[in-house]
Each structure stands twice: as C-alpha cells, then as structure tokens.
Amino acid sequence: MDRFDRLTTLMDRFRLVVQPAPLKDATLIVLRDGGGVPQRVCFRTGDARFAVSEDRVLFSANVDWSGLSNPLLAALPAMIEIDLSGDPDSTGLVMLMQSELSGQRCGVDSVLSRLGEVLVVRMLRTQIEAGSTKPGLLAGLSDPRLSRAIVAIHDHPGRDWRNEDLAQIAGLSLSRFAEIFLAAVGEPPTAYLRRWRLILARQDISNGHRIDAVARRYGYSSPEGFTRAFKKHFDETPIKLRSKTSRSA
C-alpha cells in the first residue's frame, strides 16, 4: 500500500530555493525580541507587506517556490505567521539559518534552502491542521477524506482516474464526494486532475522531455489532444514552450 503523505509529492515537484533578501523584497522574515531571541516567523505568499521595524528583524529572505504554478502556494493565505514560543524545533531551525547567513561558509546557499524547506514544511503542516474556509487545495488537503483522493491524484497523475475510484479512496458515496470536493477545492475532481496533469506536463517539457512522451505519461491518447488541452490552459503550445526554454538554456 502506498504511504499516505499530503506534502511529499508537492515538495518533490516544486523546488524551493531560499536566498537572503532585503526586507522590502523578502517573502520570509524572522522577528526577534529585545534580547535577540527568535520570536516569530512571517511568510508572505501574496501581496501582503511586512509592517515591522528593521531593528526587530533577525533575518529576511526570499522564498522561490515556483510561484502560482504551485497549486499549494497559490492556495495559501497572503500572510502566514508562526509564534516560535514553545516551539524549540522551529526556533532551532531559524537559529541554524541565521548562523549560515552570518557565517557565509561554503555551501551556504544549498544549506539555507534545505533548512528553509524544512521550516516551510512545518508551517504547511500547521496550515493544513488549521484548515481553510477559502476553497482551494489547502481546504482539500485539510479534509481527511478528500486528502486521500487528492494525494492519489498527486502521486499517480497518469492513472485513468474515475470519480468512482476517487470516491472509494475517500470513503464517500459518489454524489457526496463530488459535492464535498467541489465545495472544498473549488472545482470538480476531473478539473483538478486535468489541471494537475498540465502543471506537471509543463514542468517536464521545460526540462526537455519529449512532447509525445509527456502526453502519454499524463493520460492523453494522442499528442494532438494533449497540445489542444495545453494551449487552452496555458495559451501557448508545448512546442512554443519547448522552443522558449531551449533558447534560454
């Protein structure tokens, strides 16, 4: 039986990079108290701005996590804040990040991104546990029934999923599954599956994979059908994307 994990596939498919950044450009800041002890982590995913005094900032950084092509990032609140009091593990993480930033030893960029990824995962766990009243992927992953079906889609995007199969995984009747999924995620299961496949296909084509192989990988019966779906969703053909990424390589 597959291991049930709501985050691993998302973390694997969307590379997260953390780099030092001035406060005005940062998406991640750690605030300290008067004694320099880490107090709070703030993660900006939307247009929200940090309204803090620079003397309270332990460090600030920019998190690049594939932008709005990442469905989980797009579903998060514009600002996430985590209180570090009573959370020694996260406090230890940000202290390690600060140590890397101040020490500037070899490999700092790689270490900073890996520590930042762990910190983001911890924040995401908190968000999933808290749930969301806004329709989207976060609300779907927060529902223990729907999340099983969503993880199945994430982990096996090329499978010929029927709503009946996904409803069975969720432990719901077909009608109830379709109703709850639409209300929580904001689109029917088939639409979410189609969008997830196209997001992955775009990644693969950008990475140089053959278009016909990508079409087969994500359940399309022909490259022509895949091209039509791709152009409708992204307003460009796979060949045009391939050409752009080849020129920029």
Secondary structure in CASP SS format (residue, H / E / C, confidence):
PFRMAT SS
TARGET T0000
AUTHOR 0000-0000-0000
METHOD secondary structure of the structure
MODEL  1
M C 1.00
D C 1.00
R C 1.00
F C 1.00
D C 1.00
R C 1.00
L C 1.00
T H 1.00
T H 1.00
L H 1.00
M H 1.00
D H 1.00
R H 1.00
F C 1.00
R C 1.00
L C 1.00
V E 1.00
V E 1.00
Q E 1.00
P E 1.00
A C 1.00
P C 1.00
L H 1.00
K H 1.00
D H 1.00
A C 1.00
T C 1.00
L E 1.00
I E 1.00
V E 1.00
L E 1.00
R E 1.00
D C 1.00
G C 1.00
G C 1.00
G C 1.00
V C 1.00
P E 1.00
Q E 1.00
R E 1.00
V E 1.00
C E 1.00
F E 1.00
R E 1.00
T C 1.00
G C 1.00
D C 1.00
A C 1.00
R C 1.00
F C 1.00
A C 1.00
V C 1.00
S C 1.00
E H 1.00
D H 1.00
R H 1.00
V E 1.00
L E 1.00
F E 1.00
S E 1.00
A E 1.00
N E 1.00
V E 1.00
D E 1.00
W C 1.00
S C 1.00
G H 1.00
L H 1.00
S H 1.00
N C 1.00
P H 1.00
L H 1.00
L H 1.00
A H 1.00
A H 1.00
L C 1.00
P C 1.00
A C 1.00
M E 1.00
I E 1.00
E E 1.00
I E 1.00
D E 1.00
L C 1.00
S C 1.00
G C 1.00
D C 1.00
P H 1.00
D H 1.00
S H 1.00
T H 1.00
G H 1.00
L H 1.00
V H 1.00
M H 1.00
L H 1.00
M H 1.00
Q H 1.00
S H 1.00
E H 1.00
L H 1.00
S H 1.00
G H 1.00
Q C 1.00
R C 1.00
C C 1.00
G C 1.00
V H 1.00
D H 1.00
S H 1.00
V H 1.00
L H 1.00
S H 1.00
R H 1.00
L H 1.00
G H 1.00
E H 1.00
V H 1.00
L H 1.00
V H 1.00
V H 1.00
R H 1.00
M H 1.00
L H 1.00
R H 1.00
T H 1.00
Q H 1.00
I H 1.00
E H 1.00
A H 1.00
G C 1.00
S C 1.00
T C 1.00
K C 1.00
P C 1.00
G C 1.00
L H 1.00
L H 1.00
A H 1.00
G H 1.00
L H 1.00
S H 1.00
D C 1.00
P H 1.00
R H 1.00
L H 1.00
S H 1.00
R H 1.00
A H 1.00
I H 1.00
V H 1.00
A H 1.00
I H 1.00
H H 1.00
D H 1.00
H C 1.00
P C 1.00
G C 1.00
R C 1.00
D C 1.00
W C 1.00
R C 1.00
N H 1.00
E H 1.00
D H 1.00
L H 1.00
A H 1.00
Q H 1.00
I H 1.00
A H 1.00
G C 1.00
L C 1.00
S C 1.00
L H 1.00
S H 1.00
R H 1.00
F H 1.00
A H 1.00
E H 1.00
I H 1.00
F H 1.00
L H 1.00
A H 1.00
A H 1.00
V H 1.00
G C 1.00
E C 1.00
P C 1.00
P H 1.00
T H 1.00
A H 1.00
Y H 1.00
L H 1.00
R H 1.00
R H 1.00
W H 1.00
R H 1.00
L H 1.00
I H 1.00
L H 1.00
A H 1.00
R H 1.00
Q H 1.00
D H 1.00
I H 1.00
S H 1.00
N C 1.00
G C 1.00
H C 1.00
R C 1.00
I H 1.00
D H 1.00
A H 1.00
V H 1.00
A H 1.00
R H 1.00
R H 1.00
Y C 1.00
G C 1.00
Y C 1.00
S C 1.00
S C 1.00
P H 1.00
E H 1.00
G H 1.00
F H 1.00
T H 1.00
R H 1.00
A H 1.00
F H 1.00
K H 1.00
K H 1.00
H H 1.00
F H 1.00
D C 1.00
E C 1.00
T C 1.00
P H 1.00
I H 1.00
K H 1.00
L H 1.00
R H 1.00
S H 1.00
K H 1.00
T H 1.00
S H 1.00
R H 1.00
S H 1.00
A C 1.00
END
